[in-house]
Amino acid sequence: MLTVTIKPDGRLLVPAALRKAFGAEPGEPLAARVEEGRLVLERRAAVLKRAQGRFEDIGPDVSLVDELLAERRAETDRDR
């Protein structure tokens, strides 16, 4: 286990060995979130790939915008 240090100015110091194993370059922006009391860092490419995977079963002829608008119109009609 390697130690990641929080500097006085709030920056995280990630050891080079950990960055290398993670595949991150110095200065590369990472996505961060808190999950069950843990700080999770991910490369943006991994986040994007996961997000794209959630929608891969939607065919190219489906417009999510049109579906969202239809849902909103139906909600508005129900509320009238």
Distance bins in CASP14 RR format, pairs under 12 A and 6 or more apart:
PFRMAT RR
TARGET T0000
AUTHOR 0000-0000-0000
RMODE 2
METHOD distances of the structure
MODEL  1
1 15 0 0 0 0 0 1 0 0 0 0 0
1 17 0 0 0 0 0 1 0 0 0 0 0
1 18 0 0 0 0 1 0 0 0 0 0 0
2 13 0 0 0 0 0 1 0 0 0 0 0
2 14 0 0 0 0 1 0 0 0 0 0 0
2 15 1 0 1 0 0 0 0 0 0 0 0
2 16 0 0 0 0 1 0 0 0 0 0 0
2 17 1 0 0 1 0 0 0 0 0 0 0
2 18 1 0 1 0 0 0 0 0 0 0 0
2 19 0 0 0 0 1 0 0 0 0 0 0
2 20 0 0 0 0 0 1 0 0 0 0 0
2 21 0 0 0 0 1 0 0 0 0 0 0
2 22 0 0 0 0 0 1 0 0 0 0 0
3 12 0 0 0 0 0 1 0 0 0 0 0
3 13 0 0 0 0 1 0 0 0 0 0 0
3 14 0 0 0 0 1 0 0 0 0 0 0
3 15 1 0 0 1 0 0 0 0 0 0 0
3 17 0 0 0 0 0 1 0 0 0 0 0
3 18 0 0 0 0 1 0 0 0 0 0 0
4 10 0 0 0 0 0 1 0 0 0 0 0
4 11 0 0 0 0 0 1 0 0 0 0 0
4 12 1 0 1 0 0 0 0 0 0 0 0
4 13 1 0 0 1 0 0 0 0 0 0 0
4 14 1 0 1 0 0 0 0 0 0 0 0
4 15 1 0 0 1 0 0 0 0 0 0 0
4 16 0 0 0 0 0 1 0 0 0 0 0
4 17 0 0 0 0 0 1 0 0 0 0 0
4 18 1 0 0 1 0 0 0 0 0 0 0
4 19 0 0 0 0 0 1 0 0 0 0 0
4 22 0 0 0 0 0 1 0 0 0 0 0
4 30 0 0 0 0 0 1 0 0 0 0 0
4 32 0 0 0 0 0 1 0 0 0 0 0
4 38 0 0 0 0 0 1 0 0 0 0 0
4 39 0 0 0 0 1 0 0 0 0 0 0
4 41 0 0 0 0 1 0 0 0 0 0 0
5 11 0 0 0 0 1 0 0 0 0 0 0
5 12 1 0 0 1 0 0 0 0 0 0 0
5 13 1 0 1 0 0 0 0 0 0 0 0
5 14 0 0 0 0 1 0 0 0 0 0 0
5 15 0 0 0 0 1 0 0 0 0 0 0
5 18 0 0 0 0 0 1 0 0 0 0 0
6 12 1 0 1 0 0 0 0 0 0 0 0
6 13 1 0 0 1 0 0 0 0 0 0 0
6 14 0 0 0 0 0 1 0 0 0 0 0
6 39 0 0 0 0 1 0 0 0 0 0 0
7 13 1 0 1 0 0 0 0 0 0 0 0
7 14 0 0 0 0 0 1 0 0 0 0 0
11 27 0 0 0 0 0 1 0 0 0 0 0
12 18 0 0 0 0 0 1 0 0 0 0 0
12 19 0 0 0 0 0 1 0 0 0 0 0
12 24 0 0 0 0 0 1 0 0 0 0 0
12 27 0 0 0 0 0 1 0 0 0 0 0
12 30 0 0 0 0 1 0 0 0 0 0 0
12 32 0 0 0 0 1 0 0 0 0 0 0
12 39 0 0 0 0 1 0 0 0 0 0 0
12 41 0 0 0 0 1 0 0 0 0 0 0
13 19 0 0 0 0 0 1 0 0 0 0 0
13 26 0 0 0 0 0 1 0 0 0 0 0
14 20 0 0 0 0 0 1 0 0 0 0 0
14 21 0 0 0 0 0 1 0 0 0 0 0
14 22 1 0 0 1 0 0 0 0 0 0 0
14 23 0 0 0 0 0 1 0 0 0 0 0
14 24 1 0 0 1 0 0 0 0 0 0 0
14 25 0 0 0 0 0 1 0 0 0 0 0
14 26 0 0 0 0 1 0 0 0 0 0 0
14 27 0 0 0 0 0 1 0 0 0 0 0
14 28 0 0 0 0 0 1 0 0 0 0 0
14 30 0 0 0 0 1 0 0 0 0 0 0
14 32 0 0 0 0 0 1 0 0 0 0 0
14 39 0 0 0 0 0 1 0 0 0 0 0
14 41 0 0 0 0 1 0 0 0 0 0 0
15 21 0 0 0 0 1 0 0 0 0 0 0
15 22 0 0 0 0 0 1 0 0 0 0 0
15 24 0 0 0 0 0 1 0 0 0 0 0
15 26 0 0 0 0 0 1 0 0 0 0 0
16 22 0 0 0 0 0 1 0 0 0 0 0
16 23 0 0 0 0 0 1 0 0 0 0 0
16 24 0 0 0 0 0 1 0 0 0 0 0
16 25 0 0 0 0 0 1 0 0 0 0 0
16 26 0 0 0 0 1 0 0 0 0 0 0
17 23 0 0 0 0 0 1 0 0 0 0 0
17 24 0 0 0 0 0 1 0 0 0 0 0
18 24 0 0 0 0 1 0 0 0 0 0 0
18 30 0 0 0 0 0 1 0 0 0 0 0
18 41 0 0 0 0 1 0 0 0 0 0 0
19 25 1 0 0 1 0 0 0 0 0 0 0
19 26 1 0 0 1 0 0 0 0 0 0 0
19 27 0 0 0 0 1 0 0 0 0 0 0
19 28 0 0 0 0 1 0 0 0 0 0 0
19 30 0 0 0 0 0 1 0 0 0 0 0
19 41 0 0 0 0 0 1 0 0 0 0 0
19 43 0 0 0 0 0 1 0 0 0 0 0
20 26 0 0 0 0 0 1 0 0 0 0 0
22 28 0 0 0 0 1 0 0 0 0 0 0
22 30 0 0 0 0 1 0 0 0 0 0 0
22 40 0 0 0 0 0 1 0 0 0 0 0
22 41 1 0 0 1 0 0 0 0 0 0 0
22 42 0 0 0 0 1 0 0 0 0 0 0
22 43 1 0 0 1 0 0 0 0 0 0 0
22 45 0 0 0 0 0 1 0 0 0 0 0
22 46 0 0 0 0 0 1 0 0 0 0 0
23 30 0 0 0 0 0 1 0 0 0 0 0
23 41 0 0 0 0 0 1 0 0 0 0 0
23 42 0 0 0 0 0 1 0 0 0 0 0
23 43 1 0 0 1 0 0 0 0 0 0 0
23 45 0 0 0 0 0 1 0 0 0 0 0
23 46 0 0 0 0 0 1 0 0 0 0 0
24 30 1 0 0 1 0 0 0 0 0 0 0
24 31 0 0 0 0 0 1 0 0 0 0 0
24 41 0 0 0 0 1 0 0 0 0 0 0
24 42 0 0 0 0 1 0 0 0 0 0 0
24 43 1 0 0 1 0 0 0 0 0 0 0
24 44 0 0 0 0 0 1 0 0 0 0 0
24 45 0 0 0 0 0 1 0 0 0 0 0
24 46 0 0 0 0 0 1 0 0 0 0 0
25 43 0 0 0 0 1 0 0 0 0 0 0
25 44 0 0 0 0 0 1 0 0 0 0 0
25 45 0 0 0 0 0 1 0 0 0 0 0
27 43 0 0 0 0 0 1 0 0 0 0 0
28 41 0 0 0 0 0 1 0 0 0 0 0
28 42 0 0 0 0 0 1 0 0 0 0 0
28 43 1 0 0 1 0 0 0 0 0 0 0
28 44 0 0 0 0 1 0 0 0 0 0 0
28 45 0 0 0 0 1 0 0 0 0 0 0
28 46 0 0 0 0 0 1 0 0 0 0 0
29 41 0 0 0 0 0 1 0 0 0 0 0
29 42 0 0 0 0 0 1 0 0 0 0 0
29 43 0 0 0 0 1 0 0 0 0 0 0
29 44 1 0 0 1 0 0 0 0 0 0 0
29 45 0 0 0 0 0 1 0 0 0 0 0
29 47 0 0 0 0 0 1 0 0 0 0 0
30 39 0 0 0 0 0 1 0 0 0 0 0
30 40 0 0 0 0 1 0 0 0 0 0 0
30 41 1 0 1 0 0 0 0 0 0 0 0
30 42 1 0 0 1 0 0 0 0 0 0 0
30 43 1 0 0 1 0 0 0 0 0 0 0
30 44 1 0 0 1 0 0 0 0 0 0 0
30 45 0 0 0 0 0 1 0 0 0 0 0
30 46 0 0 0 0 1 0 0 0 0 0 0
30 47 0 0 0 0 1 0 0 0 0 0 0
31 39 0 0 0 0 0 1 0 0 0 0 0
31 40 0 0 0 0 1 0 0 0 0 0 0
31 41 1 0 0 1 0 0 0 0 0 0 0
31 42 1 0 1 0 0 0 0 0 0 0 0
31 43 1 0 0 1 0 0 0 0 0 0 0
31 44 1 0 1 0 0 0 0 0 0 0 0
31 45 0 0 0 0 1 0 0 0 0 0 0
31 46 1 0 0 1 0 0 0 0 0 0 0
31 47 1 0 1 0 0 0 0 0 0 0 0
31 48 0 0 0 0 1 0 0 0 0 0 0
31 49 0 0 0 0 0 1 0 0 0 0 0
31 50 0 0 0 0 0 1 0 0 0 0 0
31 51 0 0 0 0 0 1 0 0 0 0 0
32 38 0 0 0 0 0 1 0 0 0 0 0
32 39 1 0 0 1 0 0 0 0 0 0 0
32 40 1 0 0 1 0 0 0 0 0 0 0
32 41 1 0 1 0 0 0 0 0 0 0 0
32 42 1 0 0 1 0 0 0 0 0 0 0
32 43 0 0 0 0 0 1 0 0 0 0 0
32 44 0 0 0 0 0 1 0 0 0 0 0
32 47 0 0 0 0 0 1 0 0 0 0 0
33 39 1 0 0 1 0 0 0 0 0 0 0
33 40 1 0 1 0 0 0 0 0 0 0 0
33 41 0 0 0 0 1 0 0 0 0 0 0
33 42 0 0 0 0 1 0 0 0 0 0 0
33 47 0 0 0 0 1 0 0 0 0 0 0
34 40 1 0 0 1 0 0 0 0 0 0 0
34 41 0 0 0 0 0 1 0 0 0 0 0
35 41 0 0 0 0 0 1 0 0 0 0 0
35 42 0 0 0 0 0 1 0 0 0 0 0
40 46 0 0 0 0 0 1 0 0 0 0 0
40 47 0 0 0 0 0 1 0 0 0 0 0
41 47 0 0 0 0 0 1 0 0 0 0 0
42 48 0 0 0 0 1 0 0 0 0 0 0
42 49 0 0 0 0 0 1 0 0 0 0 0
42 50 0 0 0 0 1 0 0 0 0 0 0
42 51 0 0 0 0 0 1 0 0 0 0 0
43 49 0 0 0 0 1 0 0 0 0 0 0
43 50 0 0 0 0 0 1 0 0 0 0 0
44 50 0 0 0 0 0 1 0 0 0 0 0
44 51 0 0 0 0 0 1 0 0 0 0 0
45 51 0 0 0 0 0 1 0 0 0 0 0
45 52 0 0 0 0 0 1 0 0 0 0 0
46 52 0 0 0 0 0 1 0 0 0 0 0
46 53 0 0 0 0 0 1 0 0 0 0 0
47 53 0 0 0 0 0 1 0 0 0 0 0
47 54 0 0 0 0 0 1 0 0 0 0 0
48 54 0 0 0 0 0 1 0 0 0 0 0
48 55 0 0 0 0 0 1 0 0 0 0 0
49 55 0 0 0 0 0 1 0 0 0 0 0
49 56 0 0 0 0 0 1 0 0 0 0 0
50 56 0 0 0 0 0 1 0 0 0 0 0
52 58 0 0 0 0 0 1 0 0 0 0 0
54 64 0 0 0 0 0 1 0 0 0 0 0
55 62 0 0 0 0 1 0 0 0 0 0 0
55 64 1 0 0 1 0 0 0 0 0 0 0
55 67 0 0 0 0 0 1 0 0 0 0 0
56 62 0 0 0 0 0 1 0 0 0 0 0
58 64 1 0 0 1 0 0 0 0 0 0 0
58 66 0 0 0 0 0 1 0 0 0 0 0
58 67 0 0 0 0 1 0 0 0 0 0 0
59 67 0 0 0 0 0 1 0 0 0 0 0
61 67 0 0 0 0 0 1 0 0 0 0 0
62 68 0 0 0 0 0 1 0 0 0 0 0
62 70 0 0 0 0 0 1 0 0 0 0 0
63 69 0 0 0 0 1 0 0 0 0 0 0
63 70 0 0 0 0 1 0 0 0 0 0 0
64 70 0 0 0 0 0 1 0 0 0 0 0
64 71 0 0 0 0 0 1 0 0 0 0 0
65 71 0 0 0 0 0 1 0 0 0 0 0
65 72 0 0 0 0 0 1 0 0 0 0 0
66 72 0 0 0 0 0 1 0 0 0 0 0
66 73 0 0 0 0 0 1 0 0 0 0 0
67 73 0 0 0 0 0 1 0 0 0 0 0
67 74 0 0 0 0 0 1 0 0 0 0 0
68 74 0 0 0 0 0 1 0 0 0 0 0
68 75 0 0 0 0 0 1 0 0 0 0 0
69 75 0 0 0 0 0 1 0 0 0 0 0
69 76 0 0 0 0 0 1 0 0 0 0 0
70 76 0 0 0 0 0 1 0 0 0 0 0
70 77 0 0 0 0 0 1 0 0 0 0 0
71 77 0 0 0 0 0 1 0 0 0 0 0
71 78 0 0 0 0 0 1 0 0 0 0 0
72 78 0 0 0 0 0 1 0 0 0 0 0
72 79 0 0 0 0 0 1 0 0 0 0 0
73 79 0 0 0 0 0 1 0 0 0 0 0
73 80 0 0 0 0 0 1 0 0 0 0 0
74 80 0 0 0 0 0 1 0 0 0 0 0
END
